[in-house]
Amino acid sequence: MAEALTPTIGLEVHLHLATRTKLFCPCAVEYDAPPNARVCPVCLGMPGVLPVLNERAVELAVRMALALGCTIPDLAKWDRKHYYYPDLPKNYQISQYDQPLGVGGFLEIPVEGGVKRIGIIRVHLEEDAGKLMHAEGGGNSSVVDLNRTGTPLLEIVSEPDMNSAEEVRAYSTALRQLAVYLGVGECNMQLGQMRFEPNISLRIGTGADGRPRYTPITEIKNLNSFRSVEHAVAFEIARHREECEADPKGYTLENLGKQTRGWMDDREVTFLQRSKEEAHDYRYFPEPDLVPFVPDRKWVEEVRASMPETPQKIRRRLIEEYGLSQYYAEVMMQDREVADFYPKVAVSFDKIMGREFGNKYVSDWPLARKGKVVGNWFNQDVQRAINERGIRPNDFRFTAEQLAELMVLVEKGTINRNTGTEVFNRMLETGKSAATIVEEESLAQTSDAGELERIVEQVIAANPGPADDFRGGKDKALGRLIGEAMKASGGKANPKVVRELLVRKLRG
Amino acid sequence: MQPLNLTACEMREAIGRGDLSAREATQSCLAAIERLEPKIHAFLALSPQDALRRAAEVDERRARGERMGLLAGIPTAVKDNFCTADGQATTCASRILEGWKAPYSAHVVERLLGEDAIVVGKTNLDEFAMGSSTENSAFGPTRNPWDLERVPGGSSGGSAAAVAARMVPLALGSDTGGSIRQPAALCGVVGLKPTYGRVSRYGLVAFASSLDQIGPLARTVGDAALLLQAVAGHDPRDSTSVPQAVPDYLATLEEPVEGLRIGVPKEFFGTGVDGEVERAVREALGVYERLGAKLTDVSLPRATEHAIAAYYLVATSEASSNLARYDGVHYGHRAGGYADMIDMYMLSRSEGFGDEVKRRIMLGTYALSAGYYDAYYKKAAKVRALIRQDYAAVFRQVDVVMGPTTPTAAFRLGEKTDDPLTMYLSDVYTVSCSLAAIAGLSVPCGFTRAGLPVGLQIIGDAFSEERLLRVARMYERETNWARRRPPVCEGKS
């Protein structure tokens, strides 16, 4: 029976828009300011103040909605959502209830064997609340920081189109990538710039009336990492299965409705916050202090036309035009700067290789080979520069063309690939060209048969054990000998020539 | 020269000629306030020292030949629901804001100061502007200068009484369903509620945001025009203020409207209207006829009973939301001895708000609740749209609509406090104009036998303030109601 229970999951995602100022007042959006240092009478909800809409926030929201394929309705309005909490100074949040900025779109996510479309119900703008902090050591007072109050928050609500925790993660990742690439939001998880609220239910089967039946819907509040949303969803799916198996008749949506649960990050379990009976009545009504937003069609088309390239398009281009594998393409996509830098290097590589090898380059280097070689440099050396040194392509002290020149030096056999990595690091440090570094530090590899023969003989003499092993048929022993020879040459030996020499000497 | 008998326009001329100093004008107003305030209680806060200092500055600047503002040296009062950053509290006549000092001034207060007005104090009101008699003030009621046993109307009762008693020539009020026009009528002064969006609401403590509008109270139509001139206009801090040019109201004031067409809705002369009030209004209509205006019977079928019902749903719904912020957490009154957070909210609000405010918060909360929203708030919004249409249709036939501002003259203190519904009906002729977001004005049109003032209400289409003022001025020139002084000013009461 358990196999018949299909998880049905929808996701509400909140993300902070990358605006300089708040949604309804001129206060700066800043994450490291001292508590309550970025507030004014408007975001403090003082008597008599009025909100003034930040037009940049609307533009970014519309940009995201358009990228998700949403329709931008002729009129969007603002509504007040009421609840009492000390981090919400007005005790209502300005949001959008029944007429949001964008409706009906989709996002494609990678799944095994292709892509899947996740429907988007709506995209709307609202203001964030402040942060309430409870006294350490369990005192009975709390303090509140209202710097975050009024930060523009984009809410994106998906259809319940996801069927697994993995899909939820893929959707979350793709959404973040889209927002980051479009410049809509920075989506820094540590700063709480992206938060997730999944709705989970299992489809039990079909009822007597022919309509699908479900387990109660669980909404999990305020998850703020990919890991926690994925794990919380997985936990809930398992919990629903258990509940359902224990009480297949009773554990249904009709009986129990919707409940809200929280997530304990340290123990990796959910816990009940509110059942159906305790559901809030938010008393939404149209915000009388703001006029409805009536987008000018020409303006909407301008926003569409000026939209940065979406990650889907960039990814497709990396694969189709530059020969990257799906895996390598994903590696490049993880960082917008890398994804932008890659094509520049690949084009330079093409140009220089064409100059060096002419028609032979055209015939010997199909797209996939180029993608593999250039992609390898990015996957190894560029990634290492980012991860270990924190230097991203825009901070490189060399141009795309200069990096391509380094790659060509390896292809020409001037240096070997390992030396290439060394030269790359020197380029990062000095900004000098690869040729200059090779020249100055005498790094060109040696293919001189006379010198290499001398080195190979010394290595055989100094390593009788491995030499005998290889003679006796143990091919593995050759690696050790090549390594020793490379070491003896100071890394400059052409490993291909060394291998040939060793084989000839030992088995010839 | 006795400055108190001067209108603001006359005072302005006298100061301009050098016959009167701002200091003298301010001193005489402060003296009148000192004499009359114990009887009337029009003010919640007075700032005599600041006023005199500013008046002296105005005189010095004038002596240096500087260009002076429109209201240079004219003592002016503002209702205590306008934020003022002058060190005075902004209380809205509520315990919950007792002692709260705004760190900013309302747009209109900035405009007054920018035009060199002398702001002398903040006037009493019904708590959060909710009421029709100023009896809902947490700090005691204001009395009507024409009869101290009677109410001045409300909610801008303090402003109306202060102007009627000649304590100040000008005062600002706010009008949500009649809160400028009704007290103006009951106190025998001119009160204008401009079109929604004509004056910025920034810094006006909100009661019902889609209805609240700021306007002048003054003894004459010309003075009302002067004060409106000073405060009207677009303000980017209020998204609902309209970026439309402000006409020169004073320039055209004396031009009568040729071929004026007046609509007289039969609904404004229904069973509730007092005979003396009706007679005074009919006589005023007769004056217009003699001036060549054409009277036409029109119908505004939803402008009275339906409008009252719709108004008390829309206004209370918005109020329940606007007043949610008074919770004792960030500012204002916080109760002591609470057990937890919810308890703190409940105690602070229970102690801080008066009965009428609580009643309206409960009404509004109910009207917005799940399952009731469609039947109450949404239906009221539909009625509101219909009332707007009714007025639009009427304004295709006539230039203005006229009728009584209130069904009766001023009632006695305590007369209606136990019967909220009767109290709500004080606004029966004023709310439809607020719901339609158009302009309305009350001008004195006589007195009852008991010597209580009666107001004629003139309603015009959106942004018709210039015409309304001219129409009111046509009538004012033919009469001398504004010259009559309340007995309290003569030392009798």
Interface residues (C-beta under 8 A of the other chain):
Chain A: P41 L44 G45 M46 P47 G48 V49 L50 P51 V52 L53 R80 H82 Y84 P86 P89 K90 N91 Y92 V144 D281 R283 Y284 F285 P288 D289 L290 V291
Chain B: N81 F82 C83 T90 C92 L97 W100 A102 P103 Y104 A106 R201 Y202 G203 L204 V205 A206 A208 S209 S210 P236 R237 D238 S239 T240 S317 E318 S320 S321 A324 R325 D327 V329 H330 Y331 M341 I342 Y345 T365 L368 S369 A370 Y373 Y377
